[in-house]
Amino acid sequence: MMLDYFLDPILRAPTLGCMLMCLAASLMGVVVFLKKRSLVGESLSHAAYPGVVLGMACCAALGADVDGAGLFFALIGALIFSTLGLGAIEWLEKKAKVPPDAALCFVLASFFGFGVLASSWLQGTFPAFAKQVQLYLYGQAATMTDIHILIYSILAGVVVLFIVAAYRPLQAMLFDRDFSQSAAISSKFLSIAISFLFILSVVIGIRSVGVILMSGMLIAPAVAARQFSNRLSVVFCLAGLFGIASGFIGNYASVEGSTALSALFPEKRLSLPTGPMIVLTGTAFAILSLLFAPKRGLATRMLRILRFRLRCVEENILKAVWKKEAIPFATLQQTHHLGRPIFSWLIYRMRRSGWLVLNQRNIILTQDGHRKATHIVRLHRLWEVYLSELGWPEDKVHHSAEEMEHILTSEFGERLSEQLSNPRLDPHDQPIPESH
């Protein structure tokens, strides 16, 4: 049962810890996403790795317990090196005039390379502590305990309180920096707070999903949420929901999937790691949002384009029949260069809409169809008159009117007619139908 994931002593900590971590990461991810600094998370998560290694080395040198004090030393080391990484990025960009992408790559590669070198030394000197370091490289949410719930709860609470308290200044800084400066908003303090919370989210989050995948958890919910709204408050809320859902679903899929794989292949010890499953779930939310979001989704936009094109073809058919009063089915099909199945389907749709009837294979307009076709022709010829008044040559206005007749509204047509003093003829001396 799903309730067991919140009550079972073994499953409770990974589930709640991952959900809280994803909530904090997704909210801070919205900020860096809107600042167009998404790749900073990738650099800082890799920059934290040498801090984890050196933190574990200090823990070993002091003789502390790897399971108890190891978490504290690792997080402090990661926090220090992530801060150094962010400072190095800003120095390279502002002082050394290095391009942002080059600065990010340089810090990522150099810090992570140093971390791998230090990890090799730690493995030969303190093998038990080196093994613990691997938990932060790839993430291992399954081994989290109640102390991690407390840490992630504090992190998520601080991030939520910061966003609520600083929402208006944050909104001004993200979208209107000139106004924020003129309104005496302390953008420097706000930037420092954002950087600190972002680093904290990265550092604490690597325990769940790992250094390698942390950036995905920062960006995927923000990308998914951005597809549904242009309002910052809504994007924050949706990103938080996507983050929480990714944390739970990823953890659930990891446990249930690993159980199923163990039952199918008991001798191979196959499993689905929790960190990658969380990131893949967030990625799935982002991909589905990019495809199917109501306004910005690629699939929905393609569907709107298809519907518009079909409407244009239907209106052209109505216009052609209006001019001839009756046209044979085959002649109309050849005129519009459509395959018989598609054309037959369009005629069927238009008959169901009450615009056309078939009379011995001839297509005839109904009263509603005649009214609609008259309206289209009226808009077409009004637009031709308008372009002629602007000085367009008579042989050029027809093509533009063929496109605009499908876009102009009735209200715009009436205003256009009044502007043109209710013309009776178009530039080709064709009568302009009266408005119904």
C-alpha positions as CSV (number, residue, x, y, z in Angstrom):
1,M,0.0,0.0,0.0
2,M,1.2,3.5,-0.7
3,L,0.5,4.5,2.9
4,D,3.2,2.2,4.0
5,Y,5.8,4.5,2.3
6,F,4.9,7.2,4.9
7,L,4.5,4.9,8.0
8,D,6.9,2.0,7.5
9,P,10.2,2.6,9.5
10,I,12.3,1.5,6.6
11,L,10.5,3.3,3.8
12,R,9.5,6.4,5.6
13,A,12.8,8.2,5.7
14,P,13.7,7.7,2.0
15,T,10.2,8.7,0.8
16,L,9.8,11.8,2.9
17,G,13.4,12.8,2.6
18,C,13.3,12.6,-1.2
19,M,10.0,14.5,-1.4
20,L,11.3,17.3,0.8
21,M,14.6,17.4,-1.1
22,C,12.8,17.6,-4.4
23,L,10.5,20.4,-3.1
24,A,13.5,22.6,-2.1
25,A,15.5,21.8,-5.2
26,S,12.5,22.5,-7.6
27,L,11.7,25.9,-6.0
28,M,15.3,27.0,-6.2
29,G,15.5,25.6,-9.7
30,V,12.7,28.0,-10.8
31,V,14.9,30.9,-9.7
32,V,18.0,29.9,-11.6
33,F,15.9,28.7,-14.6
34,L,14.3,32.2,-14.9
35,K,17.7,33.8,-14.4
36,K,18.9,31.7,-17.3
37,R,21.6,30.2,-15.1
38,S,20.4,26.6,-15.2
39,L,23.8,25.0,-15.7
40,V,25.2,26.6,-12.5
41,G,23.6,23.7,-10.6
42,E,25.5,21.2,-12.7
43,S,28.8,23.0,-11.9
44,L,28.1,23.5,-8.2
45,S,27.0,19.9,-7.7
46,H,30.3,18.7,-9.2
47,A,32.3,21.3,-7.3
48,A,30.8,19.9,-4.1
49,Y,32.4,16.5,-4.7
50,P,36.0,17.4,-3.5
51,G,34.4,18.9,-0.4
52,V,32.7,15.7,0.4
53,V,36.0,13.8,0.0
54,L,38.0,16.2,2.1
55,G,35.2,16.3,4.7
56,M,35.3,12.5,5.0
57,A,39.1,12.7,5.2
58,C,38.9,15.2,8.1
59,C,36.3,12.9,9.8
60,A,38.7,10.0,9.4
61,A,41.7,12.0,10.7
62,L,39.8,13.0,13.8
63,G,38.7,9.4,14.4
64,A,35.0,10.2,14.2
65,D,32.4,7.7,13.4
66,V,31.8,7.4,9.6
67,D,28.0,6.8,10.0
68,G,27.4,9.4,12.7
69,A,29.7,12.4,12.1
70,G,30.4,11.6,8.5
71,L,27.2,13.3,7.2
72,F,28.1,16.5,9.1
73,F,31.7,16.6,7.8
74,A,30.6,15.7,4.2
75,L,27.9,18.5,4.1
76,I,30.2,21.1,5.6
77,G,33.0,20.3,3.1
78,A,30.5,20.2,0.2
79,L,29.1,23.6,1.3
80,I,32.6,25.2,1.4
81,F,33.6,23.9,-2.0
82,S,30.3,24.7,-3.7
83,T,30.7,28.3,-2.4
84,L,34.2,28.4,-3.7
85,G,32.9,27.0,-7.0
86,L,30.3,29.8,-7.3
87,G,32.9,32.4,-6.4
88,A,35.2,31.0,-9.0
89,I,32.5,31.2,-11.6
90,E,31.6,34.8,-10.8
91,W,35.3,35.8,-10.7
92,L,36.0,34.2,-14.1
93,E,32.9,35.9,-15.7
94,K,33.3,39.4,-14.1
95,K,37.0,39.9,-13.6
96,A,38.7,37.5,-16.1
97,K,36.0,38.2,-18.8
98,V,35.6,34.5,-19.5
99,P,32.3,33.6,-21.3
100,P,29.7,32.1,-18.9
101,D,29.7,28.7,-20.6
102,A,33.5,28.4,-20.5
103,A,33.6,29.5,-16.8
104,L,31.0,26.8,-15.9
105,C,32.8,24.1,-17.8
106,F,36.2,25.1,-16.3
107,V,34.9,25.0,-12.7
108,L,33.0,21.8,-13.2
109,A,36.0,20.0,-14.8
110,S,38.7,21.3,-12.4
111,F,36.8,20.9,-9.2
112,F,35.5,17.4,-10.1
113,G,38.9,16.3,-11.3
114,F,40.4,17.4,-8.0
115,G,37.6,15.4,-6.2
116,V,38.4,12.3,-8.2
117,L,42.1,12.6,-7.3
118,A,41.3,13.1,-3.6
119,S,38.9,10.2,-3.7
120,S,41.6,7.9,-5.1
121,W,43.9,8.9,-2.2
122,L,41.1,8.4,0.4
123,Q,40.4,5.0,-1.0
124,G,43.9,3.8,-0.4
125,T,44.2,5.5,3.1
126,F,40.7,5.2,4.6
127,P,38.7,2.6,2.6
128,A,35.6,2.7,4.8
129,F,35.3,6.5,4.4
130,A,36.0,6.2,0.7
131,K,33.0,3.8,0.4
132,Q,30.8,6.4,2.1
133,V,31.9,9.0,-0.4
134,Q,30.4,7.0,-3.2
135,L,26.9,7.6,-1.6
136,Y,27.3,11.3,-2.6
137,L,28.6,10.6,-6.0
138,Y,25.7,8.5,-7.2
139,G,23.2,9.1,-4.4
140,Q,21.6,6.4,-2.2
141,A,18.3,7.5,-0.9
142,A,17.5,4.0,0.4
143,T,19.9,4.3,3.2
144,M,18.5,7.6,4.6
145,T,17.3,7.7,8.2
146,D,15.1,10.0,10.2
147,I,17.9,12.5,10.7
148,H,17.8,13.1,6.9
149,I,14.0,13.9,7.2
150,L,14.8,16.5,9.8
151,I,17.6,18.1,7.6
152,Y,15.4,18.1,4.5
153,S,12.4,19.5,6.4
154,I,14.5,22.4,7.6
155,L,15.9,23.0,4.1
156,A,12.4,22.9,2.5
157,G,10.9,25.1,5.2
158,V,13.6,27.8,4.9
159,V,13.3,27.8,1.1
160,V,9.5,28.1,1.2
161,L,9.6,30.9,3.8
162,F,12.2,32.8,1.8
163,I,10.2,32.6,-1.4
164,V,7.0,33.7,0.4
165,A,8.7,36.5,2.3
166,A,10.8,37.8,-0.6
167,Y,8.3,37.1,-3.4
168,R,7.8,40.7,-4.6
169,P,11.5,41.7,-4.5
170,L,12.3,38.4,-6.1
171,Q,9.8,39.0,-8.8
172,A,11.2,42.5,-9.5
173,M,14.8,41.3,-9.6
174,L,13.9,38.4,-12.0
175,F,11.8,40.5,-14.5
176,D,12.6,44.2,-14.0
177,R,16.1,44.8,-12.5
178,D,15.9,48.5,-13.3
179,F,12.7,48.9,-11.3
180,S,14.2,46.9,-8.4
181,Q,17.1,49.3,-8.3
182,S,15.0,52.4,-8.5
183,A,12.7,51.0,-5.7
184,A,15.7,50.6,-3.5
185,I,15.4,46.9,-3.3
186,S,18.5,45.3,-1.9
187,S,19.3,43.2,-4.9
188,K,22.8,42.4,-3.6
189,F,21.4,40.9,-0.4
190,L,18.7,39.1,-2.3
191,S,21.3,37.6,-4.7
192,I,23.4,36.5,-1.7
193,A,20.4,34.8,-0.1
194,I,19.5,33.1,-3.4
195,S,23.0,31.9,-3.9
196,F,23.3,30.5,-0.4
197,L,19.9,28.7,-0.5
198,F,20.7,27.4,-4.0
199,I,24.1,26.0,-2.8
200,L,22.4,24.6,0.3
201,S,19.8,22.8,-1.9
202,V,22.6,21.4,-4.1
203,V,24.8,20.3,-1.2
204,I,22.0,18.6,0.8
205,G,20.4,17.1,-2.3
206,I,23.4,15.2,-3.5
207,R,22.9,12.7,-0.7
208,S,19.7,11.6,-2.4
209,V,20.3,11.8,-6.2
210,G,24.1,12.2,-6.3
211,V,26.5,14.7,-7.7
212,I,26.0,13.4,-11.2
213,L,22.3,13.8,-11.4
214,M,21.5,16.7,-9.0
215,S,21.2,19.3,-11.8
216,G,18.4,17.3,-13.4
217,M,16.3,17.6,-10.2
218,L,16.9,21.3,-10.1
219,I,15.8,22.0,-13.7
220,A,13.2,19.4,-14.7
221,P,10.3,20.6,-12.4
222,A,11.0,24.2,-13.4
223,V,10.9,23.3,-17.1
224,A,7.6,21.4,-16.6
225,A,6.0,24.1,-14.6
226,R,7.0,26.9,-17.0
227,Q,4.9,25.3,-19.8
228,F,1.7,25.8,-17.9
229,S,1.8,29.4,-16.8
230,N,3.4,32.9,-17.2
231,R,2.7,33.8,-13.6
232,L,5.6,33.4,-11.2
233,S,3.5,32.3,-8.3
234,V,1.8,29.6,-10.3
235,V,5.2,28.4,-11.7
236,F,6.5,28.1,-8.1
237,C,3.5,26.1,-7.0
238,L,3.5,23.8,-10.0
239,A,7.3,23.3,-9.7
240,G,6.9,22.3,-6.1
241,L,4.1,19.9,-6.9
242,F,6.1,18.3,-9.7
243,G,9.1,18.1,-7.4
244,I,7.2,16.4,-4.6
245,A,5.5,14.0,-7.1
246,S,8.9,13.2,-8.6
247,G,10.3,12.4,-5.2
248,F,7.5,10.0,-4.3
249,I,7.0,8.4,-7.7
250,G,10.7,7.9,-8.2
251,N,11.1,6.3,-4.7
252,Y,8.0,4.2,-5.2
253,A,9.1,3.0,-8.7
254,S,12.5,2.2,-7.3
255,V,11.2,0.0,-4.5
256,E,8.5,-1.8,-6.5
257,G,10.6,-2.1,-9.6
258,S,13.5,-3.6,-7.6
259,T,11.1,-6.1,-5.9
260,A,9.7,-7.1,-9.3
261,L,13.2,-7.6,-10.8
262,S,14.4,-9.6,-7.9
263,A,11.4,-11.9,-8.3
264,L,11.9,-12.3,-12.0
265,F,15.7,-12.7,-11.8
266,P,16.6,-13.8,-8.3
267,E,20.2,-14.8,-9.3
268,K,21.2,-11.5,-10.9
269,R,20.4,-9.0,-8.0
270,L,18.9,-6.4,-10.3
271,S,17.6,-3.2,-8.9
272,L,16.5,0.3,-9.8
273,P,18.4,3.0,-8.0
274,T,16.3,5.6,-6.3
275,G,18.2,8.7,-7.4
276,P,18.1,8.0,-11.1
277,M,14.4,7.0,-10.8
278,I,13.6,10.3,-9.2
279,V,15.4,12.3,-11.9
280,L,13.8,10.2,-14.7
281,T,10.4,10.9,-13.2
282,G,11.1,14.6,-13.2
283,T,12.4,14.3,-16.7
284,A,9.2,12.5,-17.7
285,F,7.1,15.3,-16.2
286,A,9.2,17.9,-18.2
287,I,8.9,15.9,-21.5
288,L,5.1,15.4,-21.1
289,S,4.7,19.1,-20.3
290,L,6.7,20.2,-23.3
291,L,4.5,18.0,-25.5
292,F,1.0,18.4,-24.0
293,A,0.8,21.6,-22.0
294,P,-2.4,23.4,-23.0
295,K,-0.9,26.5,-24.6
296,R,2.8,25.9,-25.0
297,G,3.0,22.1,-25.6
298,L,4.4,21.0,-28.9
299,A,1.7,18.4,-29.6
300,T,-1.1,20.8,-28.6
301,R,0.4,23.5,-30.8
302,M,0.6,21.1,-33.7
303,L,-3.1,20.1,-33.1
304,R,-4.1,23.8,-33.1
305,I,-2.2,24.3,-36.4
306,L,-3.9,21.3,-37.9
307,R,-7.3,22.4,-36.8
308,F,-6.7,25.9,-38.2
309,R,-5.6,24.4,-41.5
310,L,-8.6,22.2,-41.7
311,R,-10.9,25.2,-41.0
312,C,-9.2,27.1,-43.8
313,V,-9.8,24.2,-46.2
314,E,-13.5,24.0,-45.1
315,E,-14.0,27.8,-45.5
316,N,-12.3,27.6,-49.0
317,I,-14.7,24.8,-49.9
318,L,-17.7,26.8,-48.7
319,K,-16.4,29.8,-50.7
320,A,-16.0,27.7,-53.9
321,V,-19.5,26.3,-53.7
322,W,-20.9,29.8,-52.9
323,K,-19.5,31.1,-56.2
324,K,-20.9,28.2,-58.3
325,E,-24.1,27.4,-56.2
326,A,-23.5,23.7,-56.9
327,I,-20.3,21.8,-57.7
328,P,-19.8,18.1,-58.4
329,F,-18.0,16.1,-55.7
330,A,-15.2,15.0,-57.9
331,T,-14.6,18.5,-59.4
332,L,-14.4,20.1,-55.9
333,Q,-11.9,17.4,-54.8
334,Q,-9.6,17.9,-57.7
335,T,-9.8,21.7,-57.2
336,H,-8.5,21.4,-53.7
337,H,-5.9,18.7,-54.4
338,L,-6.9,16.5,-51.5
339,G,-6.9,12.7,-51.3
340,R,-10.4,11.2,-51.5
341,P,-10.4,9.9,-47.9
342,I,-9.5,13.3,-46.4
343,F,-11.8,15.2,-48.7
344,S,-14.7,12.8,-47.9
345,W,-14.1,13.2,-44.2
346,L,-14.1,17.0,-44.5
347,I,-17.4,16.9,-46.5
348,Y,-18.8,14.6,-43.8
349,R,-17.8,17.0,-41.1
350,M,-19.3,20.0,-42.9
351,R,-22.6,18.0,-43.5
352,R,-22.8,17.3,-39.8
353,S,-22.3,20.9,-39.1
354,G,-25.2,21.7,-41.3
355,W,-23.3,23.7,-44.0
356,L,-23.5,21.3,-47.0
357,V,-25.9,18.8,-48.5
358,L,-25.2,16.2,-51.3
359,N,-27.7,16.2,-54.1
360,Q,-26.9,13.5,-56.8
361,R,-23.2,13.9,-56.1
362,N,-23.4,17.7,-56.3
363,I,-22.5,19.7,-53.3
364,I,-24.9,22.4,-52.4
365,L,-24.9,24.9,-49.5
366,T,-27.5,25.0,-46.8
367,Q,-28.9,28.2,-45.5
368,D,-26.3,28.2,-42.6
369,G,-23.5,27.3,-45.1
370,H,-24.5,30.1,-47.4
371,R,-24.5,32.6,-44.6
372,K,-21.1,31.5,-43.4
373,A,-19.6,31.5,-47.0
374,T,-21.1,35.0,-47.6
375,H,-19.4,36.2,-44.4
376,I,-16.0,34.8,-45.6
377,V,-16.3,36.4,-49.0
378,R,-17.3,39.7,-47.4
379,L,-14.2,39.7,-45.2
380,H,-12.0,38.8,-48.2
381,R,-13.2,41.6,-50.4
382,L,-13.2,44.2,-47.6
383,W,-9.6,43.3,-46.9
384,E,-8.8,43.8,-50.6
385,V,-10.4,47.2,-50.5
386,Y,-8.4,48.1,-47.4
387,L,-5.1,47.1,-49.1
388,S,-6.0,49.0,-52.2
389,E,-6.6,52.1,-50.1
390,L,-3.1,51.6,-48.7
391,G,-1.7,51.7,-52.3
392,W,-1.2,48.0,-52.9
393,P,-1.4,47.0,-56.6
394,E,-4.7,45.2,-57.5
395,D,-2.8,42.1,-58.6
396,K,-1.2,41.7,-55.1
397,V,-4.2,42.1,-52.8
398,H,-5.9,38.8,-53.6
399,H,-3.2,36.6,-52.1
400,S,-3.1,38.5,-48.8
401,A,-6.9,38.4,-48.6
402,E,-6.9,34.7,-49.1
403,E,-4.9,34.4,-45.9
404,M,-6.6,37.1,-43.8
405,E,-10.1,36.0,-44.5
406,H,-9.6,33.0,-42.1
407,I,-8.2,35.3,-39.3
408,L,-10.4,38.4,-39.4
409,T,-13.3,38.4,-36.9
410,S,-16.8,39.7,-37.5
411,E,-16.3,42.7,-35.2
412,F,-13.1,43.6,-37.1
413,G,-14.9,43.3,-40.4
414,E,-17.6,45.7,-39.4
415,R,-15.1,48.2,-38.1
416,L,-13.1,47.9,-41.3
417,S,-16.3,48.4,-43.3
418,E,-17.1,51.6,-41.3
419,Q,-13.5,52.8,-41.8
420,L,-13.8,52.3,-45.6
421,S,-17.3,54.1,-45.7
422,N,-19.1,50.8,-46.4
423,P,-17.8,50.0,-49.9
424,R,-20.0,48.2,-52.4
425,L,-17.3,46.8,-54.8
426,D,-13.9,45.3,-54.3
427,P,-10.9,46.4,-56.4
428,H,-11.9,43.8,-59.0
429,D,-15.4,45.3,-59.3
430,Q,-16.9,42.3,-57.5
431,P,-19.8,43.1,-55.2
432,I,-19.1,43.0,-51.5
433,P,-21.9,41.0,-49.8
434,E,-24.0,42.6,-47.2
435,S,-23.4,41.8,-43.5
436,H,-25.9,39.3,-42.0
